Amino acid sequence: MAIAETTPRTNNPSQETLVGLVSAFSGFLIWGLAPLYFALLDGVGPWEIVAHRFVWTVVLLVPLVWWLGKLPVVGSDLRQPRRLAVYAAATVLMTSNWTIFIWAILNGHLLQASLGYYINPLVNVVLGVVFLREVLNPRQLSAVGLATIGVGWLVVASGQVPVIALLLALSFGFYGLIRKAASIDPQGGLLAETLIVAPIALTYLVLLGVDGQGAFGTGWGVSGLLVLAGAVTAVPLILFMHGVKRLRYATIGVMQYVAPTLQFIIAVTVFAEPFTRDHLVTFAFIWAGLALYTYDGLRRRRGG
């Protein structure tokens, strides 16, 4: 996801900064606490949950995008084959990311999911080098190296590749790369992406209901949670975008670790997932790489 730095639009910069901080932090907080929400849907299949996320996100976004005056642009984009192909590619990546994340929560792999979102910023750096011809400075190169060592340690120690973490990091990284390269509007783009899948998702949910296998309608609690999946999806993104408009890139860069940190804490303390010495070594290398990456970003912003 592309992050653009903009200047405050009012005559009260301190108030704008405060609004930006509250908005961005709230968005990351919701993302970080989302596993607790989706864990309440234990017993519902991940595909059904993802389908509801698409349907209810569309329901929530259509009036918002209409209010912003961007609905005609979305319609025009979806009628252009090349633009539609871009949205379709982004949708495939987004669907994969959502499904893997929810599957990880429901199957006791939230710790590995948090690792994936810790790795994601460094994956973005590598993708920038490969596809956007960006050049790494020594600090950035060292940060990527530390993360690579951390993942390598876990592979050697456990004898298993952290597939969930890598798939989450790569799918979200490529999703952001496509959005950046195509200059996709945040709200309108998300609506276009969800609109592509919404008819398929709705058909799938109807078929589940007809066969008596769907969770929706089996009780007020689970039905309400599935409806709110749209808000859990769209609201943090909207809050994040409000924060981006009002804060410096470096501030957003530091705050982005709130979500995986909360997920990490929830995985270990609430879900009681095993946290071994090998996990500690892996996360230590990842955290060191992220610290160096963040320090580099702050130095470059200050001209250091």
C-alpha positions in Angstrom: 0.0 0.0 0.0 1.5 3.3 -1.0 1.9 5.9 1.7 2.0 9.5 0.7 3.0 12.3 3.0 0.9 15.3 2.9 0.7 18.6 4.7 -2.1 19.5 7.1 -5.1 21.0 5.4 -6.2 23.3 8.3 -4.7 26.3 10.0 -4.1 24.3 13.2 -1.2 21.9 12.5 -1.1 20.6 16.1 -4.8 19.6 16.1 -4.3 17.9 12.7 -1.4 16.0 14.1 -3.4 14.9 17.1 -6.3 13.7 14.8 -3.8 11.9 12.6 -2.2 10.2 15.6 -5.5 9.1 17.1 -6.8 7.9 13.7 -3.7 5.9 12.7 -3.2 4.4 16.1 -6.9 3.4 16.2 -6.5 1.7 12.8 -3.4 -0.2 13.9 -5.1 -1.1 17.2 -8.1 -2.6 15.4 -5.8 -4.6 13.1 -3.8 -5.8 16.1 -6.9 -6.9 18.1 -8.7 -8.4 15.1 -7.6 -12.0 16.0 -9.7 -11.8 19.2 -12.7 -10.9 17.0 -12.2 -13.6 14.4 -11.5 -16.2 17.1 -15.1 -15.7 18.2 -16.1 -17.2 14.9 -14.4 -20.5 15.7 -16.4 -23.2 13.9 -17.1 -21.0 10.9 -15.0 -21.9 7.8 -12.3 -19.3 6.8 -13.8 -19.2 3.2 -17.2 -18.3 4.6 -15.7 -15.6 6.8 -13.8 -14.1 3.9 -16.9 -14.2 1.7 -18.8 -12.2 4.4 -15.9 -9.7 4.6 -16.2 -9.0 0.9 -20.0 -8.7 0.9 -20.3 -6.4 4.0 -17.3 -4.3 3.0 -19.0 -3.5 -0.2 -22.2 -2.6 1.7 -20.2 -0.3 3.9 -18.0 1.3 1.2 -20.6 2.1 -1.5 -22.2 5.0 0.5 -18.8 6.2 1.6 -17.3 6.3 -1.9 -20.5 7.8 -3.2 -20.2 10.6 -0.5 -16.6 11.2 -1.6 -17.8 11.6 -5.2 -15.6 8.7 -6.4 -18.3 6.2 -7.4 -18.3 7.2 -11.1 -14.5 6.8 -11.2 -14.8 3.3 -9.8 -17.4 2.4 -12.4 -15.2 3.8 -15.2 -12.1 1.9 -14.0 -14.0 -1.4 -13.9 -15.0 -0.9 -17.6 -11.4 -0.5 -18.7 -9.8 -4.0 -19.4 -6.3 -3.0 -18.3 -7.5 -1.3 -15.1 -9.8 -4.2 -14.4 -6.9 -6.6 -14.8 -4.9 -4.6 -12.2 -7.8 -4.6 -9.8 -8.2 -8.4 -10.4 -4.6 -9.1 -9.6 -4.8 -7.0 -6.4 -8.0 -8.8 -5.4 -6.4 -12.2 -5.8 -3.6 -11.2 -3.4 -6.0 -9.6 -1.0 -8.2 -12.6 -0.9 -5.2 -14.9 -0.3 -3.9 -12.7 2.5 -7.3 -12.5 4.2 -7.9 -16.2 3.9 -4.4 -17.2 5.2 -4.7 -14.8 8.1 -8.1 -16.0 9.3 -7.0 -19.7 8.8 -3.9 -19.0 10.9 -6.1 -17.5 13.7 -8.6 -20.4 13.7 -5.8 -23.1 13.6 -3.4 -21.8 16.3 -0.8 -20.1 14.1 -1.3 -16.5 15.1 2.3 -16.3 16.3 3.5 -17.1 12.8 1.1 -14.7 11.3 2.5 -11.9 13.5 6.0 -12.9 12.2 4.7 -12.4 8.7 3.5 -8.9 9.3 6.8 -8.0 11.1 8.7 -9.2 8.0 6.4 -7.4 5.6 8.1 -3.9 5.7 11.4 -5.6 4.9 9.8 -7.6 2.1 8.5 -4.3 0.7 12.1 -3.0 0.6 13.2 -6.1 -1.4 10.3 -5.7 -3.8 11.2 -2.1 -4.3 14.7 -3.1 -5.3 13.5 -5.9 -7.7 10.6 -4.2 -9.3 11.0 -0.5 -8.8 14.8 -0.4 -9.2 15.3 1.2 -5.8 18.8 1.1 -4.3 19.4 -0.1 -0.7 21.8 1.8 1.5 24.0 -0.2 3.9 21.6 0.1 6.8 18.7 -1.1 4.8 20.7 -4.0 3.4 21.8 -4.9 6.9 18.1 -4.8 8.1 17.1 -7.2 5.3 20.1 -9.4 6.2 19.1 -9.6 9.9 15.5 -10.6 9.0 16.8 -13.3 6.6 19.1 -14.7 9.3 16.1 -14.8 11.7 13.9 -16.7 9.3 16.8 -19.0 8.3 17.4 -19.8 12.0 13.8 -20.9 12.4 14.0 -23.1 9.3 17.2 -24.8 10.4 16.1 -25.2 14.1 12.6 -26.5 13.4 13.2 -28.2 10.1 10.2 -26.4 8.7 9.7 -23.3 6.5 7.4 -20.7 8.2 5.0 -20.9 5.2 2.2 -18.9 6.8 4.5 -16.0 7.7 6.1 -15.9 4.3 2.8 -16.1 2.4 1.3 -13.3 4.4 4.4 -11.1 4.0 4.6 -11.8 0.3 0.9 -11.5 -0.5 0.6 -8.2 1.3 3.9 -7.0 -0.1 2.9 -7.6 -3.7 -0.6 -6.2 -3.0 1.0 -2.9 -1.9 3.4 -3.0 -4.8 0.5 -3.3 -7.3 -1.4 -0.5 -5.6 1.7 1.8 -5.6 2.6 1.1 -9.2 -1.0 1.6 -10.4 -1.6 4.6 -8.2 -4.9 3.0 -6.9 -7.1 5.3 -4.8 -7.4 3.9 -1.2 -11.2 4.0 -0.7 -12.3 3.7 -4.4 -9.7 1.0 -5.1 -10.8 -1.1 -2.1 -14.4 -0.8 -3.3 -13.4 -1.8 -6.9 -11.4 -4.8 -5.6 -14.2 -6.0 -3.3 -16.8 -5.5 -6.0 -15.0 -7.9 -8.3 -15.3 -10.7 -5.8 -18.6 -9.7 -4.1 -20.9 -11.5 -6.6 -18.9 -14.7 -6.3 -18.8 -14.4 -2.5 -22.6 -13.7 -2.3 -23.3 -16.7 -4.6 -21.1 -18.9 -2.4 -22.9 -17.7 0.8 -26.3 -18.3 -0.8 -25.3 -21.9 -1.8 -24.1 -22.5 1.7 -27.4 -21.3 3.1 -29.4 -23.5 0.7 -27.4 -26.6 1.7 -27.8 -25.7 5.3 -24.1 -25.4 5.9 -23.8 -21.7 6.3 -23.3 -20.1 9.7 -25.2 -17.0 8.9 -28.8 -17.1 10.3 -28.0 -19.9 12.8 -27.9 -17.4 15.7 -28.0 -13.7 16.4 -24.4 -13.8 17.8 -22.6 -15.4 14.9 -24.8 -13.6 12.3 -24.0 -10.2 13.9 -20.2 -11.0 14.0 -20.3 -11.9 10.3 -22.1 -8.7 9.4 -19.6 -6.7 11.4 -16.7 -8.3 9.5 -17.2 -5.6 6.9 -16.6 -2.9 9.5 -13.6 -4.8 10.9 -12.2 -4.8 7.4 -13.0 -1.2 6.2 -12.9 0.9 9.3 -9.2 0.4 10.2 -8.2 1.1 6.6 -10.2 4.4 6.6 -8.7 5.4 10.0 -5.3 4.6 8.6 -5.8 6.8 5.6 -6.9 9.7 7.7 -3.7 9.3 9.7 -1.6 9.1 6.6 -3.0 12.5 5.4 -1.9 14.2 8.6 1.3 12.5 9.8 4.9 12.2 8.6 5.9 9.0 6.8 8.4 8.2 9.6 5.7 8.4 12.2 3.5 6.0 10.3 6.5 3.7 9.8 7.1 3.4 13.5 3.4 3.0 14.3 2.9 0.1 11.8 4.5 -2.3 14.3 1.6 -1.8 16.8 -0.5 -4.4 14.9 1.9 -7.3 14.8 3.1 -6.6 18.3 -0.5 -6.9 19.6 -1.0 -10.1 17.6 2.3 -11.5 19.0 1.1 -10.7 22.6 -2.3 -12.2 22.0 -0.8 -15.4 20.4 1.4 -16.0 23.4 -0.7 -14.8 26.3 -4.3 -15.3 25.2 -4.1 -18.2 22.7 -1.2 -19.8 24.6 0.7 -20.7 21.4 4.1 -22.3 22.2 6.9 -19.7 22.2 10.2 -21.6 22.1 13.8 -20.4 22.4 14.1 -20.8 18.6 11.2 -18.4 18.2 12.9 -16.0 20.5 16.1 -16.0 18.4 14.1 -15.6 15.2 12.0 -12.7 16.6 15.1 -11.1 18.1 16.8 -10.9 14.6 13.5 -9.6 13.0 13.1 -7.0 15.7 16.8 -5.9 15.3 16.3 -5.6 11.5 13.1 -3.6 12.0 14.8 -1.3 14.5 17.7 -0.7 12.1 15.2 -0.1 9.2 13.2 2.4 11.3 16.3 4.2 12.5 17.4 4.5 8.8 14.1 6.0 7.9 14.3 8.5 10.7 17.8 9.5 9.7 17.0 9.9 6.1 14.0 12.1 7.0 16.3 14.3 9.0 18.9 14.4 6.3 21.3 12.3 8.3 
